[in-house]
Amino acid sequence: RCMPSPPSETEFAEALAGLLAAPDGAFVAQPGEPSAGSGAPGGGWLVVCERARDEGGGAALELAATNCIAGLFRRRLGPTALAEVRQDAGMADFAWRVFLRLFMAALRGDEGCSMEVRPPASEPLAAEEPASVELVLRFRLEAVVLVGRVQVPASVPAPSPTPEVDRYMQALRLFVASALRAARSSAAASSAGATGAGAGARAAGV
């Protein structure tokens, strides 16, 4: 396959700063349910995306994922790694700002884009390979959907299973899922309230 052209680190950093302009530079992604026939079990995954720095101090994205049972998975992606994702998705000619906007839209489940988390296999392909989850990103471009994939390796493995650990992990998973639903509902209500207040102020001529 053709190798992606060398990425422009300046363009990448500027695009990333513009798209993640919040003070903390982070957001919680919204995975969809596994697609039919994927062979992957149900959802329950939490994925966080945040601004970071690579080993050389350059701009990067960090993805962290967990379902509170399989372990914690983490990967830092600089322009070189994301250029490979862009290339594999058939989007090599897309400007960084456009590609990163679609990348984050897929993580958030916006603009017709989506993300699916495929859990690690029960056994790694090789003993020396760490377990990893696969993020399947679907980018909608009008009538066309392009697909990119990101492998996120294990950062902290899950503890050895025991009845006590299993009960704790299941309870923690339910708690985190409830907290996320509540946070999203609150954010949606706040956004709707702000939109309604702005419309009211415009109608009143404020």
Backbone as JSON, one array per atom type, in Angstrom:
{
  "sequence": "RCMPSPPSETEFAEALAGLLAAPDGAFVAQPGEPSAGSGAPGGGWLVVCERARDEGGGAALELAATNCIAGLFRRRLGPTALAEVRQDAGMADFAWRVFLRLFMAALRGDEGCSMEVRPPASEPLAAEEPASVELVLRFRLEAVVLVGRVQVPASVPAPSPTPEVDRYMQALRLFVASALRAARSSAAASSAGATGAGAGARAAGV",
  "N": [[0.85, -1.19, 0.0], [0.35, 2.35, -0.49], [2.4, 4.66, 1.2], [1.47, 7.13, 3.65], [1.81, 10.66, 3.02], [4.34, 12.77, 4.52], [3.17, 14.14, 7.54], [1.94, 17.48, 8.23], [3.05, 19.0, 10.96], [2.58, 21.49, 12.09], [0.17, 22.37, 10.9], [-1.46, 20.31, 11.81], [-1.34, 20.69, 14.63], [-2.51, 23.23, 14.88], [-5.08, 22.75, 13.87], [-6.0, 20.88, 15.73], [-5.95, 22.36, 18.12], [-7.9, 24.24, 17.53], [-10.2, 22.67, 17.36], [-10.4, 21.4, 19.8], [-10.87, 23.37, 21.88], [-11.71, 23.84, 24.44], [-11.05, 24.52, 27.96], [-10.08, 22.21, 29.35], [-9.67, 20.56, 27.22], [-10.87, 18.09, 26.53], [-13.2, 15.37, 26.06], [-16.04, 13.18, 26.51], [-16.48, 10.34, 24.66], [-19.03, 8.76, 22.6], [-19.77, 5.67, 22.23], [-21.36, 3.55, 19.8], [-23.74, 0.82, 19.53], [-22.51, -2.52, 18.88], [-22.22, -3.48, 15.44], [-24.46, -5.49, 13.46], [-23.49, -8.84, 13.0], [-20.85, -8.4, 13.57], [-19.78, -9.87, 15.55], [-19.06, -8.96, 18.0], [-19.54, -8.5, 21.53], [-22.03, -6.84, 23.63], [-22.44, -3.24, 24.43], [-21.44, -0.74, 26.75], [-19.05, 0.54, 27.04], [-16.75, 3.08, 27.96], [-15.27, 5.86, 26.57], [-12.71, 8.18, 26.45], [-11.53, 11.18, 25.1], [-8.77, 13.28, 24.78], [-6.7, 16.27, 24.66], [-3.18, 16.06, 24.26], [0.4, 15.58, 24.69], [2.98, 14.38, 22.59], [5.87, 12.17, 22.75], [7.91, 13.8, 21.89], [7.05, 16.29, 22.61], [5.21, 17.4, 20.89], [1.92, 18.21, 19.51], [-0.86, 16.1, 20.27], [-3.39, 13.51, 20.38], [-5.03, 11.79, 23.0], [-6.47, 8.69, 23.63], [-8.57, 6.94, 25.78], [-9.99, 3.99, 27.04], [-12.48, 1.95, 28.58], [-14.46, -0.69, 30.02], [-14.85, -1.13, 32.57], [-14.36, -3.74, 33.25], [-12.79, -5.28, 31.46], [-10.3, -4.11, 31.66], [-8.04, -1.26, 31.41], [-7.54, 0.71, 28.61], [-5.3, 2.46, 26.56], [-4.06, 4.99, 24.36], [-1.78, 7.15, 22.75], [-1.95, 9.44, 20.16], [-0.17, 10.9, 17.68], [0.54, 13.18, 14.9], [1.68, 11.48, 12.94], [0.71, 8.84, 13.48], [-2.05, 9.34, 13.25], [-2.13, 10.17, 10.62], [-1.78, 7.75, 9.33], [-4.18, 6.48, 10.0], [-5.93, 8.17, 8.67], [-5.07, 7.78, 6.03], [-5.65, 5.0, 5.69], [-8.38, 5.09, 5.81], [-9.06, 6.11, 3.41], [-8.84, 8.84, 3.1], [-6.69, 10.45, 2.58], [-6.2, 12.83, 1.22], [-7.56, 14.73, 2.6], [-7.72, 17.77, 4.4], [-6.12, 18.5, 7.56], [-7.84, 19.81, 9.41], [-10.39, 19.19, 8.47], [-10.37, 16.37, 8.5], [-9.84, 15.82, 11.26], [-12.09, 17.01, 12.4], [-14.12, 15.31, 11.47], [-13.18, 12.95, 12.6], [-13.49, 13.45, 15.36], [-16.22, 13.87, 15.34], [-17.09, 11.3, 14.79], [-16.27, 10.0, 17.15], [-17.95, 11.31, 18.97], [-20.42, 10.67, 17.98], [-21.75, 12.35, 16.19], [-23.07, 14.31, 13.4], [-23.91, 12.28, 11.67], [-21.87, 10.49, 11.79], [-20.12, 7.76, 13.45], [-19.0, 5.58, 16.14], [-17.71, 2.41, 16.97], [-16.9, 0.13, 19.52], [-14.78, -2.53, 19.61], [-14.23, -5.24, 21.57], [-11.29, -6.68, 23.24], [-9.79, -9.69, 21.96], [-10.28, -12.96, 23.38], [-7.91, -14.3, 23.65], [-4.67, -13.07, 22.97], [-3.18, -12.65, 19.67], [-0.51, -13.3, 19.64], [1.7, -14.35, 22.21], [3.36, -12.37, 23.22], [2.1, -10.06, 22.53], [0.2, -7.3, 23.66], [-3.17, -7.19, 24.93], [-5.79, -5.54, 23.12], [-8.22, -3.01, 22.31], [-10.38, -2.34, 19.56], [-11.22, 0.54, 17.87], [-13.74, 1.28, 15.76], [-14.3, 3.55, 13.37], [-16.73, 5.41, 11.75], [-17.12, 7.49, 9.08], [-19.28, 9.78, 7.83], [-19.9, 11.05, 4.68], [-21.94, 12.81, 3.08], [-23.58, 10.78, 0.91], [-21.81, 8.76, 1.22], [-19.97, 6.47, 3.23], [-17.05, 6.29, 4.98], [-14.53, 4.23, 6.49], [-12.51, 4.03, 9.34], [-9.93, 2.7, 11.47], [-8.74, 2.24, 14.79], [-6.33, 0.93, 16.85], [-6.19, 0.32, 20.27], [-4.09, -0.24, 22.8], [-3.81, -2.3, 25.8], [-3.46, -0.66, 28.91], [-3.62, -0.81, 31.69], [-4.05, -3.89, 33.01], [-6.95, -5.98, 33.55], [-7.91, -7.13, 36.84], [-7.24, -10.41, 38.22], [-9.89, -12.72, 37.84], [-12.28, -13.14, 40.4], [-15.03, -14.17, 42.48], [-15.67, -11.99, 44.2], [-14.31, -9.82, 43.01], [-15.56, -9.81, 40.51], [-18.21, -9.13, 41.2], [-17.82, -6.57, 42.23], [-16.78, -5.23, 39.96], [-18.91, -5.41, 38.16], [-20.85, -3.91, 39.53], [-19.52, -1.44, 39.61], [-19.39, -0.89, 36.89], [-22.13, -0.54, 36.25], [-22.64, 1.71, 37.83], [-20.96, 3.68, 36.66], [-22.07, 3.78, 34.09], [-24.63, 4.77, 34.69], [-23.94, 7.26, 35.78], [-22.83, 8.5, 33.54], [-25.05, 8.61, 31.82], [-26.66, 10.37, 33.27], [-25.03, 12.67, 33.27], [-24.95, 13.28, 30.53], [-27.65, 13.76, 30.02], [-28.04, 16.0, 31.62], [-26.28, 17.79, 30.37], [-27.5, 17.98, 27.86], [-29.95, 19.11, 28.57], [-29.1, 21.57, 29.62], [-27.99, 22.7, 27.31], [-30.27, 22.87, 25.69], [-31.78, 24.63, 27.24], [-30.17, 26.93, 27.17], [-30.29, 27.5, 24.45], [-33.03, 28.0, 24.18], [-33.3, 30.25, 25.85], [-31.7, 32.08, 24.5], [-33.14, 32.37, 22.12], [-35.48, 33.46, 23.12], [-34.54, 35.9, 24.09], [-33.76, 37.12, 21.7], [-36.21, 37.35, 20.46], [-37.43, 39.15, 22.13], [-36.03, 41.33, 21.56], [-33.68, 41.85, 22.84]],
  "CA": [[0.0, 0.0, 0.0], [1.09, 3.61, -0.52], [2.61, 5.26, 2.51], [0.96, 8.5, 3.7], [2.83, 11.7, 2.93], [4.71, 13.28, 5.85], [2.16, 15.07, 8.02], [2.35, 18.81, 8.64], [2.82, 19.09, 12.4], [2.01, 22.8, 12.42], [-1.24, 22.34, 10.5], [-2.12, 19.39, 12.73], [-1.46, 21.31, 15.95], [-3.47, 24.33, 14.8], [-6.41, 22.17, 13.71], [-6.36, 20.25, 16.99], [-6.22, 23.41, 19.09], [-9.17, 24.86, 17.2], [-11.31, 21.75, 17.57], [-10.46, 21.09, 21.23], [-10.51, 24.67, 22.46], [-12.15, 23.92, 25.84], [-9.89, 24.6, 28.86], [-9.5, 20.9, 29.65], [-9.33, 19.9, 25.97], [-11.26, 16.69, 26.61], [-14.63, 15.07, 26.02], [-16.4, 11.77, 26.6], [-17.02, 9.84, 23.4], [-20.28, 8.01, 22.73], [-19.75, 4.49, 21.35], [-22.63, 2.95, 19.44], [-23.8, -0.62, 19.74], [-21.82, -3.27, 17.83], [-23.02, -3.73, 14.27], [-24.87, -6.88, 13.29], [-22.52, -9.67, 12.33], [-19.47, -8.09, 13.93], [-19.31, -10.87, 16.5], [-18.66, -8.31, 19.25], [-20.59, -8.42, 22.52], [-22.71, -5.56, 23.81], [-21.7, -2.02, 24.69], [-20.97, -0.53, 28.1], [-17.7, 1.1, 27.03], [-16.51, 4.5, 28.16], [-14.09, 6.3, 25.82], [-12.4, 9.59, 26.69], [-10.56, 11.76, 24.17], [-8.25, 14.54, 25.31], [-5.45, 16.8, 24.11], [-1.99, 15.56, 24.96], [1.68, 15.84, 24.04], [3.71, 13.16, 22.31], [7.16, 12.07, 23.43], [8.74, 14.93, 21.5], [6.43, 17.54, 23.02], [4.28, 17.87, 19.88], [0.49, 18.03, 19.76], [-1.34, 14.73, 20.1], [-4.65, 13.11, 21.01], [-4.96, 10.57, 23.8], [-7.72, 7.96, 23.76], [-8.6, 5.96, 26.87], [-11.24, 3.23, 26.97], [-12.69, 0.87, 29.55], [-15.83, -1.06, 30.36], [-14.72, -1.44, 34.0], [-14.21, -5.18, 33.44], [-11.72, -5.84, 30.63], [-9.06, -3.4, 31.88], [-7.97, 0.11, 30.91], [-6.82, 0.75, 27.34], [-4.89, 3.85, 26.34], [-3.1, 5.21, 23.27], [-1.53, 8.54, 22.38], [-1.85, 9.49, 18.7], [0.35, 12.13, 17.1], [0.19, 13.34, 13.49], [2.1, 10.35, 12.13], [-0.25, 7.75, 13.68], [-3.35, 9.72, 12.7], [-1.99, 10.18, 9.16], [-2.01, 6.37, 8.88], [-5.62, 6.25, 10.09], [-6.51, 8.97, 7.58], [-4.73, 7.08, 4.79], [-6.37, 3.73, 5.6], [-9.8, 5.38, 5.61], [-9.24, 6.68, 2.08], [-9.02, 10.28, 3.28], [-5.33, 11.01, 2.61], [-6.17, 14.18, 0.66], [-8.34, 15.63, 3.44], [-6.95, 18.65, 5.28], [-6.19, 18.06, 8.95], [-9.01, 20.35, 10.1], [-11.56, 18.44, 8.03], [-10.28, 15.0, 8.99], [-9.99, 15.79, 12.72], [-13.49, 17.3, 12.73], [-14.86, 14.07, 11.25], [-12.69, 11.97, 13.59], [-14.15, 13.74, 16.63], [-17.66, 13.64, 15.14], [-17.3, 9.85, 14.94], [-16.16, 9.7, 18.57], [-19.11, 11.87, 19.66], [-21.67, 10.22, 17.39], [-22.37, 13.53, 15.57], [-23.0, 14.54, 11.96], [-24.09, 11.03, 10.96], [-20.7, 9.64, 12.01], [-20.3, 6.91, 14.63], [-17.87, 4.77, 16.59], [-18.02, 1.12, 17.59], [-15.77, -0.43, 20.25], [-14.69, -3.99, 19.52], [-13.42, -5.65, 22.72], [-10.14, -7.53, 22.94], [-10.01, -11.14, 21.83], [-10.04, -13.67, 24.64], [-6.48, -14.61, 23.67], [-3.92, -12.3, 21.97], [-2.67, -13.43, 18.56], [0.81, -13.78, 20.05], [1.84, -14.23, 23.66], [4.04, -11.13, 23.59], [1.27, -8.91, 22.16], [-0.81, -6.93, 24.68], [-4.55, -7.13, 24.47], [-6.16, -4.2, 22.65], [-9.56, -2.83, 21.77], [-10.38, -1.69, 18.25], [-12.25, 1.54, 17.64], [-14.14, 1.34, 14.36], [-14.85, 4.89, 13.17], [-17.44, 5.55, 10.48], [-17.19, 8.9, 8.7], [-20.3, 9.98, 6.79], [-19.7, 12.16, 3.75], [-23.16, 12.79, 2.29], [-24.09, 9.42, 0.71], [-20.69, 7.81, 1.34], [-19.44, 6.24, 4.58], [-15.69, 5.76, 5.01], [-14.26, 3.55, 7.76], [-11.15, 4.02, 9.87], [-9.77, 1.85, 12.65], [-7.65, 2.61, 15.71], [-6.05, -0.08, 17.88], [-5.83, 0.94, 21.55], [-3.57, -1.34, 23.62], [-4.07, -2.3, 27.24], [-2.55, 0.13, 29.74], [-3.7, -1.47, 33.0], [-4.86, -5.09, 32.8], [-7.99, -6.28, 34.53], [-7.44, -8.04, 37.88], [-7.64, -11.81, 38.07], [-11.29, -12.83, 38.23], [-12.76, -13.86, 41.57], [-16.43, -13.76, 42.67], [-15.75, -10.66, 44.81], [-13.9, -8.84, 42.0], [-16.61, -9.75, 39.49], [-19.36, -8.37, 41.73], [-17.42, -5.17, 42.31], [-16.64, -4.69, 38.62], [-20.25, -5.26, 37.58], [-21.48, -2.77, 40.21], [-18.84, -0.23, 39.14], [-19.81, -0.65, 35.5], [-23.49, 0.02, 36.28], [-22.56, 3.06, 38.39], [-20.37, 4.57, 35.66], [-23.05, 3.96, 33.02], [-25.68, 5.66, 35.2], [-23.38, 8.61, 35.9], [-22.69, 9.05, 32.19], [-26.39, 8.96, 31.31], [-27.1, 11.57, 33.98], [-24.24, 13.81, 32.81], [-25.38, 13.61, 29.18], [-28.99, 14.35, 30.11], [-27.87, 17.34, 32.17], [-25.67, 18.63, 29.34], [-28.5, 18.23, 26.82], [-30.94, 20.03, 29.13], [-28.46, 22.88, 29.7], [-27.87, 23.21, 25.96], [-31.61, 23.24, 25.24], [-32.18, 25.82, 27.98], [-29.42, 28.07, 26.66], [-30.82, 27.81, 23.12], [-34.32, 28.62, 24.36], [-33.11, 31.58, 26.42], [-31.2, 32.96, 23.45], [-34.24, 32.66, 21.2], [-36.39, 34.37, 23.8], [-33.93, 37.23, 24.16], [-33.82, 37.71, 20.37], [-37.6, 37.7, 20.19], [-37.75, 40.32, 22.93], [-35.23, 42.44, 21.07], [-32.56, 42.13, 23.74]],
  "C": [[0.88, 1.24, 0.0], [1.23, 4.16, 0.89], [2.07, 6.68, 2.5], [2.1, 9.5, 3.61], [3.14, 12.23, 4.31], [3.7, 14.32, 6.33], [2.75, 16.42, 8.39], [2.02, 18.98, 10.11], [2.2, 20.42, 12.79], [0.53, 22.85, 12.09], [-2.03, 21.46, 11.45], [-2.36, 20.05, 14.08], [-2.49, 22.43, 15.94], [-4.9, 23.79, 14.68], [-6.89, 21.57, 15.03], [-6.72, 21.29, 18.04], [-7.56, 24.08, 18.81], [-10.37, 23.98, 17.51], [-11.48, 21.34, 19.03], [-10.05, 22.33, 22.0], [-10.95, 24.81, 23.91], [-10.93, 23.91, 26.75], [-9.24, 23.25, 29.15], [-9.15, 20.12, 28.39], [-9.72, 18.45, 25.94], [-12.76, 16.56, 26.45], [-14.82, 13.56, 26.11], [-17.04, 11.35, 25.29], [-18.27, 9.01, 23.67], [-20.27, 6.82, 21.78], [-21.17, 4.04, 21.03], [-22.62, 1.47, 19.77], [-23.08, -1.34, 18.61], [-22.76, -3.55, 16.66], [-23.35, -5.21, 14.15], [-23.8, -7.64, 12.52], [-21.08, -9.38, 12.69], [-18.89, -9.12, 14.89], [-18.91, -10.28, 17.83], [-19.8, -8.29, 20.23], [-21.09, -7.01, 22.71], [-21.82, -4.42, 24.23], [-21.22, -1.91, 26.13], [-19.58, 0.08, 28.17], [-17.72, 2.6, 27.23], [-15.21, 4.85, 27.44], [-13.91, 7.79, 26.06], [-11.32, 10.01, 25.7], [-10.08, 13.07, 24.76], [-6.98, 14.96, 24.59], [-4.29, 16.29, 24.93], [-0.75, 16.03, 24.21], [2.36, 14.51, 23.77], [5.08, 13.2, 22.98], [8.09, 13.23, 23.08], [8.17, 16.27, 21.88], [5.46, 18.12, 22.02], [2.84, 17.59, 20.25], [0.07, 16.59, 19.47], [-2.73, 14.6, 20.72], [-4.39, 11.87, 21.84], [-6.34, 9.98, 23.93], [-7.58, 6.96, 24.9], [-9.97, 5.29, 26.85], [-11.29, 2.17, 28.06], [-14.17, 0.53, 29.61], [-15.89, -1.51, 31.82], [-14.53, -2.93, 34.27], [-12.97, -5.7, 32.71], [-10.36, -5.2, 30.86], [-9.16, -1.98, 31.35], [-7.06, 0.12, 29.69], [-6.51, 2.21, 27.02], [-3.89, 3.93, 25.18], [-3.01, 6.69, 22.98], [-1.23, 8.58, 20.88], [-1.36, 10.87, 18.26], [0.0, 12.19, 15.62], [0.59, 12.16, 12.62], [1.11, 9.19, 12.24], [-1.6, 8.09, 13.07], [-3.3, 9.85, 11.18], [-2.21, 8.78, 8.59], [-3.5, 6.03, 8.95], [-6.33, 6.95, 8.94], [-6.28, 8.28, 6.24], [-5.57, 5.83, 4.63], [-7.86, 3.93, 5.38], [-10.09, 5.96, 4.23], [-9.42, 8.18, 2.09], [-7.68, 11.01, 3.27], [-5.29, 12.45, 2.12], [-6.95, 15.19, 1.51], [-7.41, 16.49, 4.29], [-7.12, 18.19, 6.72], [-7.45, 18.57, 9.64], [-10.26, 19.57, 9.74], [-11.52, 17.02, 8.61], [-10.49, 14.93, 10.5], [-11.42, 16.13, 13.14], [-14.34, 16.05, 12.56], [-14.46, 12.99, 12.26], [-13.4, 12.19, 14.93], [-15.66, 13.59, 16.53], [-17.98, 12.16, 15.29], [-17.23, 9.45, 16.42], [-17.41, 10.14, 19.33], [-20.44, 11.3, 19.16], [-22.45, 11.36, 16.76], [-22.28, 13.46, 14.05], [-23.16, 13.25, 11.15], [-22.91, 10.08, 11.08], [-20.9, 8.81, 13.28], [-19.01, 6.15, 14.94], [-18.39, 3.49, 17.24], [-16.76, 0.62, 18.3], [-15.83, -1.95, 20.14], [-13.73, -4.47, 20.6], [-12.25, -6.53, 22.32], [-10.54, -8.98, 22.78], [-9.68, -11.81, 23.15], [-8.57, -14.06, 24.78], [-5.77, -13.77, 22.62], [-3.4, -13.22, 20.86], [-1.3, -14.0, 18.86], [0.98, -13.5, 21.53], [2.45, -12.9, 24.07], [3.2, -9.89, 23.25], [0.29, -8.58, 23.28], [-2.2, -6.97, 24.07], [-4.85, -5.7, 24.02], [-7.62, -4.19, 22.24], [-9.41, -2.13, 20.42], [-11.53, -0.7, 18.19], [-12.51, 1.6, 16.14], [-14.88, 2.65, 14.15], [-15.49, 4.97, 11.78], [-17.67, 7.03, 10.2], [-18.21, 9.05, 7.58], [-20.0, 11.24, 5.98], [-20.85, 12.12, 2.75], [-23.62, 11.35, 2.13], [-23.03, 8.35, 0.9], [-20.27, 7.69, 2.8], [-18.06, 5.6, 4.45], [-15.4, 5.23, 6.4], [-12.79, 3.63, 8.11], [-11.1, 3.18, 11.13], [-8.57, 2.3, 13.47], [-7.52, 1.49, 16.74], [-5.58, 0.64, 19.14], [-5.38, -0.17, 22.5], [-3.9, -1.18, 25.1], [-3.0, -1.49, 27.97], [-2.47, -0.46, 31.14], [-4.59, -2.69, 32.84], [-5.92, -5.25, 33.89], [-7.43, -7.22, 35.6], [-7.92, -9.47, 37.62], [-9.05, -12.0, 38.59], [-11.49, -13.67, 39.5], [-14.22, -13.44, 41.74], [-16.56, -12.35, 43.24], [-15.38, -9.57, 43.79], [-14.98, -8.7, 40.94], [-17.8, -8.93, 39.97], [-19.03, -6.89, 41.79], [-17.37, -4.54, 40.93], [-18.01, -4.47, 37.97], [-20.97, -4.07, 38.21], [-20.86, -1.46, 39.76], [-19.27, 0.13, 37.73], [-21.2, -0.02, 35.46], [-23.48, 1.45, 36.8], [-22.03, 4.05, 37.35], [-21.36, 4.83, 34.53], [-24.16, 4.91, 33.45], [-25.18, 7.1, 35.3], [-23.23, 9.27, 34.54], [-24.04, 9.46, 31.61], [-26.88, 10.24, 31.97], [-26.35, 12.8, 33.48], [-24.68, 14.24, 31.41], [-26.75, 14.26, 29.17], [-28.9, 15.78, 30.62], [-27.28, 18.29, 31.13], [-26.67, 18.97, 28.25], [-29.54, 19.23, 27.3], [-30.37, 21.45, 29.21], [-28.35, 23.52, 28.33], [-29.22, 23.68, 25.43], [-32.08, 24.5, 25.94], [-31.48, 27.06, 27.48], [-29.94, 28.49, 25.29], [-32.17, 28.52, 23.24], [-34.22, 30.03, 24.92], [-32.62, 32.55, 25.37], [-32.28, 33.35, 22.46], [-35.21, 33.64, 21.82], [-35.85, 35.78, 23.84], [-33.98, 37.91, 22.79], [-35.23, 38.16, 20.04], [-38.01, 38.97, 20.93], [-36.95, 41.54, 22.5], [-34.09, 42.81, 21.95], [-31.26, 42.07, 22.95]]
}
